[in-house]
């Protein structure tokens, strides 16, 4: 089911599929040609890669689903992990006869696992997939985050996840947690005041970080499993990306049978996404040419 409308960069449409457990998975669609599913990362939604999708739309039909708990899609469950992500992705790919996937950070894990387990996946591109190597400490924040969310301390929980995943600039590491939480709370309130119906705000996205943490923890230490991936894989990242993910990218380049790696000078972990109030370093115009060549 689709609904056509005009939005900024030309005609787009929205639609939905039904996942195996009955959950609605909504998506945005633009372009024409072979299909590419574009999965957003953490603290993002289907709107986060519209510029990147637009740069591909003359060659491809790009599908941008809202992962569970965001925007056009139904809610996520407390224990949803990789199995649910793959069920949702399968429903969309089957309905649209699509065989190519692009994933970012946590959703890069979904894209890689789809390439490993789904025979109909032909090509996968991932931007800094959040694959942690054995012994990583980047999963230890989840318990504190869950406690703070249960207490209604959304800003504090966001700070916990940000620090746990080392997402902020180095200066944030020396700032008191209380100050970071206060500044984050101000940003949340400011965005809430400006929000209109249908906006996927930071407060909404904060609730999904539990599932992202579960997903990252579930896939930690699974590097060797990707040695059997039959699909072509394009590994992307930025020279200013997350330092602890660089060894993972290098390891994936060695393990994957059909992989090529590209590093973009000057780009950070958010390099593929549109510029937003959360992501200031987006450069989809730089990333798009590599995806055009790869998926062609």
N, C-alpha and C positions, 0 to 999 in steps of 0.2 A: 504494500500500500504506500503510495507516495502523494506528496502535496507540493506542487510547484509554486515558487515565489521568486521575487527578485531580491538580491541581497548584495549590494556593493559591487562585487567583481563580475556580475552577470547572473544569468539564470541558474538557480540552484533548486534542489528539491529536497524535501525531507520524507522519510519513510521509516518503516520499522519491520523487524522480523521477530519471531517468537522463538526463544531459546528452548531447550529440551525440558526445562522445569516450568515452562509457562511464562517466564519473565520477558517483558517487552524490551527489545534492544533497538533504540531509535538511532537513526543515522542521517547525515547530510550527504548529498550526492551532487557532483558537478563534473562537467566534461563529457568527453566521448572517446570511445576506443576501448582497448583491453582494460580490465578492471584492476585497481589497486586499492586494498584496504589500508587506511592510514590510522593507526592506533595512537591515541594521545598518551602522555605520561602522567605522572603524579601531579596533583594540584593543577590539572588541566581538564579540558572538555573537548567536544567535537569542534568547537570554535577556535581552538588553539593553533590549528595548522591550516587555516583557510588560505593564507597567502601562499604557503607551500603547495597546497592542492591546486590553487589557481594557476601556479606556474607549470603544472603538469597537465592541466585540463584540456589543452589542445591536442594532446596525444592519448590521454587515458581517461577512463571514467573512474573518478576517485570517490571512494566511500569513506566517510569519516564518522564512525559510530561513537556514541557516548558510551563509555564503559559503565557498568552497573553503578548506580548511586549518583549519576550525573545527568543533568539536562533531560534529554528526550527518552532516557532509558529508565527501567524499573529499579527498585531498590536492590542493594547488595545485602547478603546475609552475613552474620557475624563470623562465619567460618569459611566464607568463599575464598577459594584459592585458584590454583592453576586449572583444575578440572572445569570449574565454572567458566573461567576465561576462555578456554578452548571450546566449550560448548557454545558460548555466545558467538565466538568467531566462526565456528563451523556453520551455525545457522545463517549468518550473513553471507559467507562465501558460497554456500550451497544455493541460496536464494538468488544470488547475483552472478553465479558462474565465474567467480573470481579466483585467481591462482597466485596472486602476488600480494605481499604484505610489507608494510613499513611500520616499525615500532620504535618507541623512544623510551629509554630508561627502563622503568618497570615493565612497560608494555613491550619493550625489546625482548624481555624474557618470554613473553607470550608468543611473539613472532618466532623466536628460535625454537621453542618447544613445538610450535605448530609445524615448523619445517622438519623437525625430528619425527613427529608422530602422524602427520597428515600427508598421505601420498599425493594428494592433489595440489600441494603447494609447490610452485615452480621456482619462484625467486623471493628472497627475503632480504630487505635492507634494514639495518638497525643502527640507531644513533645512541652511542654510549649505553648499551644494555646493562642493567643493574645486576650483573652476574658477579656475585661475591665468591672469592676463592676460599677454600677450606681454612678455617681459623679466623675469619674476618670478625671484627667487633661491631660492624655496622648494623647489626640486628638487635643490639642490646637495649635500644631506646623504647621498644614497643611496650613493655610493661608499664613504664612510667607514663608514657603517652596515654595508655588505656585508663590508668588511674585518674589522670588529670581530666580527660574527657568525661569520665563518669562523674566527676565533681563539678562539671560545667565550666572548667577552666580551659576554654577553647584556645585562647591565645598562648597560654603556657604550654599546652599540648603541641601546638604548632612549633613553638620554640624547641621543644624537646625533640621533635622529629627532625627539624632543621639541623640542630646540633649533632644529633645521632648519625645523620647521613652526611654531615660535613658539607651542607649546601650553601652556607653563607660565606662571606668574605672573611679573611683572617681576623679583621678587627672585631668581628662578632664573637670570636672566641674569648676575648678579654673583657667584653661588656657583661655586667651582671645580668643574670637571668631575669631578675625582676624588672630591669629597665627594658630588656628586649620584649618581655611579655607586655609591658605597658605600651610600648610603641606599636606592637602587633595589634593590640586591642584597639588602639586608636584607628589603625588602618582598617580593621574589620568594621568598626562602627561607621567610618566614613564611607566605605563601600556599601554597607547596608542602606544608608540614607539615599544613595544615588541609584540603587538597584531598581530595575523594573521587572515586571513579571517575565519569567523565562531566563533571567540572568543566572548563570552558575557562579555564585560568589565564593570567595575564599572560605567563608563560614560553612557553606555547603560542602566544598571540596575537603575541608579539614576532616570531616567525618569519614572520608574514604581512605585516610592514611592508615587506618588499622588494617584494611585489606591489602594495601600496598606493602605494609610491613610483613604480613603473613606470606605474601607472594615472594618477596625477596628472601625471607628466611627459608621458605620451602625449597627454593632453587639454589641456595648456597651450597657450594661444594659439588655441583653436578657437572662440572666442566667436561669430564671425560665422556659423558653420555652423548655429547654432540659430535663425536667422532664418526657417527653413522648417518649424519644428515646428508641426504642425497641432493638437496636443492642447492642452487647457487646462492651465496650469501655475500652481501656487501656490508662491511664493518666500517662505520663512520664515527668520528669523534672530533673534538676540538683540541687545539694545543693548550687551551686554558680550561679544559674539562676537568672533571673530578679526578684527582691524582690516584685515588685507590681503585679506579676503574681502568686505568691504563694497563696494568698488568693483566687484567681480565681480557681486554681487547687483544693484547699480544698473544695470550694463551689461546684464545678462540681462533686467531689467525693460524696458529700452528695445528690446532686440533681439527678444525672444520675441513672436510675434504675439498670443498670448492669455494674458497673464500678469497676476497680481495679487501684490503684495508686502505682507507683514505683518512688523513688527518687534515682538518682545515685550520690554517694559521689564524690565531687570534680569536677563534670561537670558543665559547664555554659550553657548559652542559645543556643550556637552553638554546643552542645555536640553530636548531631546525624549526623552532616554534616562532609564532608571531610575537612581536613586541607587545607586552602587556604590563599591567601594574605589578605583576609578580616577576615577569621575565623581561629584563632590560637588554639582554644580549642577543635577541633573536636575529638571525640573518638567513631566512628561508631562501632569499635570492642567491645566496652562495651555495646552499645545499642542493637546491633544485636541479642544477645541471648534471650533477652526479647521478641523481635518481632518474632523470630523463634518459641518460645513456644506459644505465643499468637495466631498467625495466623495458627499454626498447630492445 
